[in-house]
Structures are given as structure tokens and as C-alpha cells.
Amino acid sequence: MASTRERLGVTDAMLASYGELIFRMSHNLQERTGDPVRLLDFAAIEAQREAMGLTDAQIAERLGLMREQVIFIRNWEESRRFRTGQQAYLIELGGGKRFRPERVVRLEDRPVYSEDAMRLRAAFTYDPERVREFVERGWWRGDDVLSVWLARHVKERPDAAALVQGDMTISYRDLGAKVARLAEGLRQAGIVKGDVVAVQLPNVVEFAVTFLAICRLGAVMCTMHMPYRQSEIRALLAHARAKAVVCLARAKDWSPAEACLALRGELPALKTVVALGEPVDGALQLQRLIERSSALDDRATPVPVASDPFLLLYTSGTTSAPKAVPLSYHSMLSNARLSAPEHRVGAADRILSAAPYTHLFGLYALFVAWSVGATLTLLPVFTPPDLAAAVARDKPTGLWTAPAHLAAMRAQKVFDPQAFSSLRLIIMSGSACPPELVGWYAERLPDCAVTQLFGMTEIQAALYTRPGDPPEVAMRSAGRVSPGTEVRIRSADGRTCAPGEEGALEVRGCLLFPGYFENAAANQEAFTADGWFRTGDLARMDESGNVSITGRSKDIINRGGVKFNPRDVEDLLDAHPSILQSAIVPMPDPVLGERACCFVTLRPGASRLTLEEVVDYLAGKKMAKIKMPERLIVVPEMPLTPTRKIIKSELKARYVPA
Amino acid sequence: MPEPVDPAQAKQAIVDYCKKRGALAVGVADLATVERIAPPGHRPSDLMPRVKSVISVAVGGQTRGAWQLPAKALAYSGSTEVRAYSIAYACAFFIEQRFGVPAVYVPPDLDPEGGPRVPLQSLKLHAELAGIGARSLAGDILLHPEFGFMYYASVFSELELPADAPLAENPCPAPSCVNMYRQVGRTPCMKFCPAQCLNGEVDEQGRQKVMRYDMAACAELTQEYEAVPKILAEAVKDEVRSQGAEGLLDPDRKMLWYKVSAGSGGWFAQCFECMRVCPIATQAPQSDPIYRSKER
């Protein structure tokens, strides 16, 4: 079948030669001099005919083309020039509004989501029936967006303290201004909606500002725990396809910024490194972006919406099987907003998190505080004396902490009940809470509710005890479900356990993440066929719905609330010239909860191996200190399954004291 | 034998009839002048070979309340051209019944042969020559010194009628617009056009010197039908794009996009921003409908 052009005899050369001319000769561009028709100035009318526009037939006659050829060429030229999406302009006109070109971004001028951003967004699949329920019940709301929350506090309580770090107090107005400037600085550095920005910062003002600025642009924050070094950072940045990193210029004995800059060559997605602290060649300076950028033009950069992803967090494992958790405002902020009244947190509260903001439990402190416009008092890095000093100085009313933090406080004898008397709420989470520890603090802080919370990166805050719960509940359970959450405890044969019966804890609800990012195997394992999330924990539920966590079925090591998968360490150890096989299992610890215990079998000919040699070897491979084994046991042989997998539980039972 | 018709009396009867039905202004254009100015194929005689008169009727534009509406609503609330068409339609029947000669309501539509911007007949030319509107700096939209912004319709008949003269003065630019032009180099319509499609010059006497109208920019914003082929073309997958996109540009199909779009109800013919800020359109002595009715 002949094409339209072939039927009309229009060639590329004709389009190129006549397109512009026909466009101009038509009515597209009109020019009139004087007022010739009204004045019946026929000479002027004739002289201006072409300037006022010719019909297609007149143009065809002038140019010696067929009329149909003129129409086709004109249509082709007009379609080439015309932009679509003009209705956006019209909708912004009138009704008391005057034309402001900057007010409207045309459809075709909108920023395009990158391929990586689209891939991340594609991970957000939900059961439509569940979504309808979440919306109808008011759990998911359109205004649950951090930028919206911040703007509300800036407007309603501009002078209220938003952040307190040492002597520095930052009001919500100042916080809003800093965020607007950093957002513009990041935008100018190329960050757009959907980009992943990795952040490795302690709990400082700059963390909060950076997080909010990333959110303002509609970008996604991926946190990296402070102990992570080049090996973990490389794997994480690669999997997240991070476009930028915000980190310290210099830590104690290394430069995170320089390490990230060195990774740019091997990570094509990574374009920008922003450093907090001293200037680093090749990196942007965070303080400079915050203080010297102009404010982001709100109209040019639309505020993100609640269904947008805003966090990409890694639960454990960085090199072998990364489990990246994509999170939307919907799930995280609804959970925090609904939970704030349950925790009895209001705008007058001052929240201190001993947990790092790179961990979701720490972020939960931010979300709860920002849901009500409370103040966050900041403790950059936890040590027992620093936490004691921060509480005494900043007088927080709420404390987010891991049991290990409080155990260390008690062990180092830095806890002073008088200094802690400002507290009305303690939330302990991150690892199993010894009932005795809860009771010890509850007894010494009679005006403070010492509560427990069970959460995970995948679900944030699913269970918690409430202020006012009976001591037995507060001490021996992780509490009841948060609003919008359902839990069930299932036996090994798939039935729902009776009250008091131990089984596998499963969760679903408006707080649930959509699934691991690009990890089908993990998703297959993590979700039941009917959409419940298998937490991997064992639990019991009493008749009042209070759930006690009784153990974990996973191999994750939980060192003071920081969980990691030892698989990548094992992989490195297996490559050691003296090691035949390795297995790392958790070793109970009274302060940190667990430490890593490493079992090895030696290669033939290797006579001995010490813990120091293992640690030196791993340090040489740039492994994070937190993941270093803290005990080494050389065994003659590993207990193995028929398929030659090491039976870790048997190692643990045989060698590690309970 | 029908009785001889007195042209002046017939004209007065037609004017009275149209005003009774709601027309604000009625005039008769000089046929010979229209025939001379209109391009071939678009002259009255091209449509009605034995035409002897060109009658132009106009109805009022918007209320003051309508000017306050957002553009998306003003496009509907403000589009009163249908009332002009119905008066012209009735007027044609009136002429035939009263005077026994053929008359036709001039179709206010585009010429399928001329393309999507070329009308069958220029209602603007008829009205201007009939003395009920003058071309403005706002893309040649007609304005009237008493009635401001109006909608026009035409009737052709085989009845000879005495012609009116074009307006003696052009109300555009208004004195306030001239003042603004002197200060900032632009009149309100130029400044507030969202597509920046208007440009021009005012001479030392405060009259129009040059009117420039980027109709493509105006149409791009307000007449989305221009974009329909492009929208469809973008929807065509890459592998068939070269054929699909160009097929959409076929002259025989282009009018279809206009028809599809105009009939969809979701598209605009005008954004009205130039008229919203025009002192003649919004503040002409009889542009206020209450005042207007009292005057009658």
C-alpha cells in the first residue's frame, strides 16, 4: 500500500525546502499595518494579503505546488512545531489569576523519570482491594508527604524548635529555608525526581536537612550505616544505582567522600558526591549548598505525592543477596501519623533517638516527631556518657533506643534518674528486650512509660506496648498492633496458633512494604500466597492481642540493633588461604544482644589461625568493623546437610553457650 | 407579483427583528466591497451566486461575572456565539417569509478545502464592513466602542439593502492601553497573552500602527485539535511510526481531527485572556448587560 507521501508526491527535500515558507505564508503568522479594511484602503489591503496569511490554494499557486502538497507540508510543519499538553496552561488561567509562564510546566517539558527510577517505581505493586481499604479507612492519605508536613509546620508554627543539636536550635522556619536551599543545590547538581541519593551521615542537623531536601525533589534516600566501608558502600551503591552520595568528608581514620569519589569510575550511575566537613577535591560541600544556594522554586518543582517512593533501605547483606526495601510515603508516614497518638506524642514533645537515622527505627523517630511538629534533639553518635549528657542537657520527653543502649548505660553506671526525669516515653526496639531491663528502668522512672516496639525495615512499627499498659505487658511483650496493622501467628502446618502457642509471626496492613527491590527469590520467601509478610520471627499472642517475640528463625546477626547478614564475610573467609570452610553464627552478648562467632575448618597443611589474623585479613578487604567476627572457633569438621550445607544451628548448639 | 420592497424599510424591519431577538448590533456590508476584499472561493457570490446583501448581526459577549471565571469555565460560559447563529438563522427565514426572496444563514464553519484555519466566509470581514466592529490589536478580534466584545453571524440574501459604512473610529487601543504602551511598550492584551502571541505598535496619535499575531502560538495553546495528530503520532509505536505519523497528516484526515476535537467538549477555541484584560471588551459603555437593558 502506497504511503501518504507517495500518493501526494511529497519528498523529504520538499518538506525541507517549503516547510518553513508555507508555515509563514499561511495564517500562522499575521501582520497588519494600519487599519486598511475599515478605511477601505484597497491598495494597502492588496499589499498586505500575504502578510495577513494566504489560503492553501493561494500558497499552492504562488509556489507552484499542488494544493494537497501544500496542505500536507503545512500539516507536517505545524505538527513538527506544535507542542502538546497546552491544556495545563489553560487550566492555570483566569479566576483571578494572571498569566505567569513559570506557573505551568508543559507535559512535554516535565522531567522524565530515568530508567532506574521507573524500575524502582515498578516495584510498588499492591493488591487493589487492600489499597481501597487503606484509603477508605483513612490510613493512606494524600497529604502524608514529608514536604507537606514540613510546609504545614513552617506555616503554623514557624518559631517552634524543629531541631536541637548541642547549643544550636533550628526553628521550623529555618529548617524549611535550609531544606529549600539544599534542594535547589541538589537540583542544580542534577538530582531529579526518582533519583536515588545515598546518605551516610550521623544523627546531625545536616542529616535531617539532607533527607528533607531529597524528599522535596521527589528523590529517594538510601541510607548507609556509619560503620560501612568501601566494600559495603560499593555493593550498596551499585544495587541501588545511586546517582549521588552525601557523606562525611572525613571520618576517624578514612575519608568516606574520597572512597565514594573513587567508586565513580566503576559505578556509571554515580555522578555526584556531597561531603559534610572539610573541602574534598571533586566533591560538593554540603554546608555550602545549604547556606549559599538560592531557594528552590516551589512552582517549578512539584511537591511529591504520597504514593511516591522516598526510601530505599537495605535490611542485611550487601554483596551476596542484597535485600533492598523500597518504601513509599503512604506506608511509612501513615504508620507514624497513626502511631503518634498511640505513643502519646504531641507537638510539645522533644524526641531523642539513640538509634541512628540510617536505621528505620531512627527514621521512625523523625516521622513520629514530624507528624505532629515536635522537636528532635540530636545525638550524633551513641556512647553511654554522651546519651546521658544529651538527656540531661536537652531534656527530651521521648527516647528512641535499643535495649543494648540502655543496657550499656546501666552497665557503665551513667544512668541518673534525676537527669532522666524529663522523659515521659521510652521506646525500645531493634532487638529482643530482656524483661528485667524494662522493669529496671520502669522502676527508676515512675513518670515515664517504658515501652517496647517490634518493627522491621519492611514494616516500620507493627507492634508496640502503650503508655499505661500493665507492667507485665510492658515488660514481657512487644505489645499490640499499630493502627492499620494485622498480625497472625501461624504454626508450621499453616494453621493459626491458639493464644499462647508459639508460631511464625506474619504481618500485613497499610504499613507493609511492597516487596524487595529486584529480588524475586527473597519475595517468594517473604510473602505468603495471601499477601502476609513472613517476619522470620517466632512469637506468641495472648488473648488480649499482646505479642511476645520468642526467637528468630533467620541467621541475621543483631549486634546492638544493627543487623547484618554474615554471608559476605563468609565468602571472603572462604577465600582465605588457610580456611577450608567458614560459618558465622550469632553469639549471645549481655550488652549488644549478639556478636559474631566465626567457625572455620582449616585447609590441609594449615596448622593454626588466630582471631587477629582473621580480622587483619578482613580489614585488608575493607570489611566494616561491625561485621568482624569477635570470636573464632576452629573445628575439625562442619556439620553438613546431605546437600553439603553447613547446619549452623548445630554449630551454635554445640559450641556457643546459651 | 410580490409588492416592491423599499430597501430602507426592509433594512429597518430586519434590524428591528434581529434586535428583538437579542442582537445588540445589526449592519449591512457593502457587497461589492466584500467581493473585492475576500479571496477567491470565499466571496459571498461563491456561496450564493445571486447574493445581493450581506447582513451582519452581533450579540453581546460576557457578563462581568463571566470575566472572573477561570479560563476552563469561561470557554463555555463565555461562548455565546450560538445565540448569534440562531438570530441569523431566524433572520434568514424572516427575510424569505416577509420579502419573498431567498436568504441563507452563512455557515460559521471552516472550509474543508481551505484547511482548519480558513473559514467558508469571513464573518469578521462582513461585520467590519457593516460597521459593527473594528479590528483590534488583540489578533484582529473585532471590538465595538459601545458594546465591546461581541459574537457575529451573517446572513446572505437576494434582497437589495442599503449598506452601512465601516466604523468611523477604531476604539482600539483604548486611552488606558495607549498609556500603558507608552510606559512599557505593550498593551494589556500583549502583556497578558499566555502564549505571547500578540505584538504590535501604536503610533504617535495613539492609533494602531502594526498588529502582529502569531496565530500558530495562539492555536497551539487554545486549539488543541492542532496537537491531536501529534498526540496520536506519539502513541504510535516506533516501528510503525514513520508510516503511522505521516498518515495522520493526510489532508483528507486533518479536518477530522478538528471535528473530533471540537465536538469533544474538552477543547478550547479561545483562552480569552486578551479580552479579559481589554478595557473595551469589559468596560465598554453597554458591555454591562443591566445597563444595556435599561438603555433599550
Interface residues (C-beta under 8 A of the other chain):
Chain A: S3 T4 R5 L8 F23 S26 H27 N28 L29 Q30 E31 R32 T33 G34 D35 V37 R38 L39 L40 F42 I45 R49 G53 L54 T55 D56 A57 Q58 R67 E68 I71 F72 R74 N75 W76 E78 S79 R81 F82 R83 T84 Q86 Q87 Y89 L90 I91 L93 G94 G95 G96 K97 R98 F99 P101
Chain B: T33 R36 I37 P39 P40 G41 H42 Q68 L69 P70 A71 K72 A73 L74 A75 D111 E113 G114 G115 R117 V118 L125 E128 L129 A134 R135 G139 D140 P166 L167 N170 F192 C193 P194 A195 R207 Q208 K209 V210 M211 R212 Y213 D214 M215 A216 A219 E220 L221 T222 E224 E226 A227 P229 K230 I231 A233 E234 Q243 A245 E246 G247 L248 L249 D250 P251 K254 G266 F268 C271 F272 E273 R276
